[in-house]
Amino acid sequence: MDKEEWANTFIKWLKEVKEDSKMPLDEEWDAEIIERNEGILIKASNPKQPLDVYVGIAGNFATLYIYPGIETATLDNPQRLKIYRDLLLLSDNWRMVKYVLAGDEDEIVIKTDLDLATLGREEFSDALAVTLLALNDLVEKLGLEDKYKEAQLLHVIEIIRRKGEEGVAKEDIVEYLIKTFGVGRDIANEIVNNVLEEKEDLGYIR
């Protein structure tokens, strides 16, 4: 397959929902091509994940990327040395995953390289799961659990706001939260009401 065919294949795999599966790939993903240059870049979003996953396709390889939003260039030397040591130790935990620095700000990036010559859906599913586990490892190692939980909450709030702006009924949004996040109906109702009432107060919902 050429890179366009691989891009379509990745998007197809990401959008296939399997209700009884516990693998991340089988959950609800929204995926689209966002860049076409010498290679192709796909952006994939999941309601359960506050961070997007990117799939880059170039030559005979594909790479999964996650950007946790941690820049290290402006940190003082002791902080940087500690983080770099932590990244080296974490990298030893994984066979496929690498923690690297990218850009002028030395941003931490989680990368997983895949050989297209032998890649199938099951291998891609495993790679995605491992990449997300590597993100969890990074969050725990760097003590970012509170920030990650806050990012997840803001992610859920943004989903609710977007659905409200699209005219989705409150009860349907409540059902979505119950099904997607496994929360109780009372909690889902409270979250939806608080978010949408705030939007009404700001004049976003008529």
C-alpha positions as CSV (number, residue, x, y, z in Angstrom):
1,M,0.0,0.0,0.0
2,D,1.1,3.6,-0.6
3,K,0.9,6.2,2.1
4,E,-2.6,7.4,1.1
5,E,-3.9,3.9,1.3
6,W,-2.2,3.4,4.7
7,A,-3.7,6.7,5.9
8,N,-7.2,5.4,5.0
9,T,-6.5,2.1,6.7
10,F,-5.4,3.8,9.9
11,I,-8.5,6.0,9.9
12,K,-10.7,2.9,9.3
13,W,-9.1,1.0,12.1
14,L,-9.4,4.0,14.5
15,K,-13.1,4.5,13.7
16,E,-14.1,0.8,14.1
17,V,-15.8,0.5,17.5
18,K,-16.0,-2.9,19.2
19,E,-18.3,-2.7,22.1
20,D,-17.0,-5.8,24.1
21,S,-13.3,-5.0,23.7
22,K,-11.1,-3.4,26.3
23,M,-8.4,-2.3,23.9
24,P,-8.1,1.5,23.3
25,L,-8.2,1.1,19.5
26,D,-11.7,-0.4,19.8
27,E,-13.1,2.6,21.6
28,E,-14.6,5.7,20.0
29,W,-12.0,7.6,18.0
30,D,-12.3,10.6,15.7
31,A,-9.5,10.6,13.1
32,E,-8.6,12.9,10.2
33,I,-5.7,13.7,8.0
34,I,-4.3,17.1,9.0
35,E,-1.2,17.3,6.9
36,R,0.1,16.0,3.6
37,N,3.7,16.8,2.7
38,E,6.4,14.3,2.0
39,G,4.6,12.2,4.6
40,I,1.0,12.1,6.0
41,L,0.0,13.1,9.5
42,I,-3.3,11.9,11.1
43,K,-4.8,13.3,14.2
44,A,-6.9,11.0,16.4
45,S,-9.0,12.1,19.3
46,N,-10.7,9.9,22.0
47,P,-13.2,11.2,24.6
48,K,-11.4,9.2,27.2
49,Q,-8.0,10.7,26.4
50,P,-7.3,14.4,27.1
51,L,-4.4,14.3,24.7
52,D,-4.6,13.6,21.0
53,V,-2.6,10.8,19.3
54,Y,-0.9,11.5,16.0
55,V,0.0,8.9,13.4
56,G,2.8,10.0,11.0
57,I,3.4,8.0,7.8
58,A,6.7,8.3,5.9
59,G,8.5,5.8,3.8
60,N,8.0,2.3,5.0
61,F,7.3,3.3,8.6
62,A,4.5,4.8,10.7
63,T,5.0,6.5,14.0
64,L,2.6,7.1,16.9
65,Y,3.1,10.5,18.7
66,I,1.8,11.9,21.9
67,Y,2.7,15.4,23.0
68,P,2.2,15.7,26.8
69,G,2.8,19.4,26.7
70,I,6.0,19.4,28.8
71,E,8.7,21.8,27.6
72,T,12.1,21.6,29.2
73,A,14.3,24.2,27.6
74,T,13.5,26.9,30.1
75,L,13.9,24.7,33.2
76,D,16.9,25.2,35.4
77,N,19.7,22.6,35.1
78,P,18.8,20.4,38.1
79,Q,15.2,20.1,37.0
80,R,16.2,19.3,33.4
81,L,18.8,16.7,34.6
82,K,16.2,15.0,36.8
83,I,13.6,14.9,34.0
84,Y,16.1,13.6,31.4
85,R,17.2,10.9,33.9
86,D,13.6,9.9,34.4
87,L,13.0,9.7,30.7
88,L,16.0,7.4,30.3
89,L,14.8,5.2,33.0
90,L,11.3,5.1,31.6
91,S,12.6,4.3,28.1
92,D,14.2,1.1,29.5
93,N,10.7,-0.1,30.5
94,W,9.5,-0.3,26.9
95,R,10.7,-2.1,23.8
96,M,8.8,-0.1,21.2
97,V,8.3,3.3,22.9
98,K,10.8,6.1,23.1
99,Y,10.7,9.4,25.1
100,V,12.4,12.1,23.0
101,L,12.8,15.9,22.9
102,A,11.6,17.9,20.0
103,G,11.6,21.5,18.8
104,D,13.3,24.6,20.1
105,E,11.6,24.2,23.5
106,D,12.8,20.7,24.0
107,E,9.3,19.4,24.3
108,I,8.9,15.8,25.5
109,V,7.3,13.6,22.9
110,I,6.3,9.9,23.3
111,K,7.0,8.0,20.0
112,T,6.3,4.5,18.9
113,D,7.8,3.4,15.5
114,L,6.0,0.8,13.4
115,D,7.2,-1.1,10.4
116,L,4.5,-1.0,7.7
117,A,5.9,-4.2,6.0
118,T,4.6,-6.4,8.9
119,L,1.8,-4.2,10.3
120,G,-1.7,-5.4,10.8
121,R,-4.6,-4.1,12.9
122,E,-3.7,-6.2,15.9
123,E,-0.2,-5.0,15.9
124,F,-1.4,-1.4,15.6
125,S,-3.9,-1.9,18.4
126,D,-1.1,-3.2,20.7
127,A,1.2,-0.3,19.7
128,L,-1.5,2.2,20.6
129,A,-2.2,0.6,23.9
130,V,1.5,0.5,24.8
131,T,1.9,4.2,23.8
132,L,-1.0,5.2,26.1
133,L,0.5,3.1,28.9
134,A,3.8,4.9,28.4
135,L,2.0,8.2,28.8
136,N,0.5,7.0,32.1
137,D,4.0,6.0,33.2
138,L,5.3,9.4,32.3
139,V,2.6,11.2,34.2
140,E,3.2,9.0,37.3
141,K,7.0,9.3,37.1
142,L,7.0,13.1,36.8
143,G,4.3,13.5,39.5
144,L,1.7,15.1,37.1
145,E,-1.3,13.1,38.1
146,D,-3.3,16.2,39.3
147,K,-2.5,18.1,36.1
148,Y,-3.5,15.1,34.0
149,K,-6.8,14.8,35.9
150,E,-7.5,18.5,35.4
151,A,-6.8,18.1,31.7
152,Q,-9.2,15.1,31.5
153,L,-11.9,17.2,33.3
154,L,-11.4,20.1,30.9
155,H,-11.6,17.7,28.0
156,V,-14.9,16.3,29.2
157,I,-16.3,19.8,29.7
158,E,-15.2,20.8,26.2
159,I,-17.1,17.7,24.8
160,I,-20.2,18.7,26.7
161,R,-20.0,22.3,25.5
162,R,-19.4,21.3,21.9
163,K,-22.4,18.9,22.0
164,G,-24.5,21.7,23.5
165,E,-23.6,24.1,20.8
166,E,-24.5,21.4,18.2
167,G,-28.0,21.3,19.7
168,V,-27.7,17.9,21.3
169,A,-30.4,17.4,24.0
170,K,-29.3,17.4,27.6
171,E,-30.6,13.9,28.2
172,D,-28.7,12.6,25.2
173,I,-25.5,14.2,26.5
174,V,-26.1,12.6,29.9
175,E,-26.6,9.2,28.3
176,Y,-23.3,9.8,26.4
177,L,-21.4,10.4,29.6
178,I,-22.9,7.4,31.3
179,K,-22.0,5.1,28.4
180,T,-18.6,6.6,27.6
181,F,-17.2,7.3,31.0
182,G,-19.2,4.8,33.2
183,V,-20.4,7.5,35.6
184,G,-23.7,7.4,37.5
185,R,-26.7,9.2,36.2
186,D,-26.8,11.6,39.1
187,I,-23.2,12.6,38.5
188,A,-23.7,12.9,34.8
189,N,-26.8,15.1,35.2
190,E,-24.9,17.4,37.6
191,I,-21.9,17.8,35.3
192,V,-24.1,18.4,32.2
193,N,-26.3,20.9,34.0
194,N,-23.4,22.8,35.5
195,V,-21.6,23.1,32.1
196,L,-24.6,24.0,30.1
197,E,-26.0,26.4,32.6
198,E,-22.7,28.2,32.6
199,K,-22.9,28.4,28.8
200,E,-26.4,29.8,29.1
201,D,-25.3,32.4,31.5
202,L,-22.6,33.5,29.0
203,G,-25.2,33.7,26.2
204,Y,-23.7,30.8,24.2
205,I,-26.9,28.7,24.2
206,R,-30.3,30.1,23.2
